Amino acid sequence: MNEVFLDTVGLIAVWDRRDQWHDAATAAFALLCAEGAVIITTTFVLAECGNALARTRLRQNPVDLRRSLETDGGLINPADADWHEAWVRYEAGHPGSPGLVDELSFAVMRLLGLRRAFTNDRHFADAGFETLF
């Protein structure tokens, strides 16, 4: 399986040259492209990116990615069951636990059998996924 889940942390790191993880994320993304990885994310991750970048010069980046992922079939709109699972896990958490969008990402990744995440967010590693930078 050559599929990779795109997380907000990774996307913003690639897009924003001032991000502390930009160099590591850019190198990791180049490797994914070279290996022909199939990229997947959720509408919620894109919404999170859109909100984070709405007032910046990078505003168009999530728009372009959305169009590309919709064309390629890589944009997942989570089902009600995923939404419910994410909320159950979020409610059971504590300060410092994964946020709601991360919990939703984990639910979708488990459903699709994805193991790799384009992020360095420790919550993904703690949830048993491989982080790529």
N, C-alpha and C positions, 0 to 999 in steps of 0.2 A: 504494500500500500504506500503510495507516494503522495498522500494528502496531508495538508498542514492547515491548522486552524489559525487564523489571523486574530490577534488580540489588539486592543486599543494601544497598549504600551508599545508594542512593536511597530504598529503603523505610524504612530506619532513620532517615534524615534527615527524612523526612516525619513519621514517628511520634513522634520524640523532639524535643520543643521545645527541649531543651538542646543538641542537635547543632549543630555549627558551620555546617552546610549547610542547616539547617532552612528558613530563609526562601527561599533559592534553590530548594530542592527542592519546597517547597510551591507556589511560583509556577509552576514548570515542570509540576508535576502538575496544577494547575488548568488550564493551557493544554491538556494532553493530554485532560483530561476534556471541556473545551469543544469540542475538535475531534473528539470521539467516538473517540479512539484505542482500538484493541483491545490489551489488555494480556496479555502472555505472560511466564511465567517457568518455572523448573524446580523439581522437588521438592527439588533440592539447595540452591537459593537459599532456599527456604522453610525448609529444615532449618537452614541457616546463620542465618537470622533468628530462628528458634525458639531456637536455642542462645544467641544473643547476648542475647535478651530474656527468657530463662527465669526469671531472678531479679528481674525488674522489674515495675512496674505495667503495662507494655506487652505482657505475655505473651500476651494474648488476640488482639492484632492479627494475628500470622501465622496463627492459627487461623481468624479471620474471613476473611482473604484467601484461604486455602486453600479454604474452602467456596465462596466466590464464584468463584474461578478454576475449580474442578472443575465447577461448574454451567455456567459459560460456555465451557468447553473450552479455557481458557487455561493450564492446568497441564500441563507436559510432563514425563513421566518418561523421561529420556534412555535411549536404546538402548545395547546393549552396544558397538556400534561407536563411539558418542559417548564412552563411558567409556574405551575403549581409546585413541582419538585424544587425549583429554584427558591421559591418563597419559603417552603418548609425548611430547607437548609439554611437560608438567610435568617429566619426567625430563631433557629436553634443556635446560631453563632453568637459571638461576643465581640466587643470592640477589638479590631485587628483581624477579625475573620474576613473571608472574601466578601466582596460587595455583591449586590444583586446581579449585576451584569456578568460578573465572573461566575457566579453560581449557575446562571442561565447558560453560559458558555460551556461549563462542565457538563451540564445535562445534555446539551446538544452533542458535545464531543463523545460522551458515553454512548448515546443513542446511535451515532454514526460509526462508532468504533475507531475514532481518531485518537492517536497517541501523542502526536507532536503539536506543539503550540509555538507560534512565532511571537515570543515574548521572553522577558526575563522576570516576570512577576512570580514571586515565590509561591503565591497561592496555587498556581498551576502545578508546580513541582510538588507541593504539599498534597495536592489532590491526585497525584500519581501520574501526571503527564510530563513528557520531556519538553523542557524549554530550550529554545534554539540559540539564545545568546545571553 
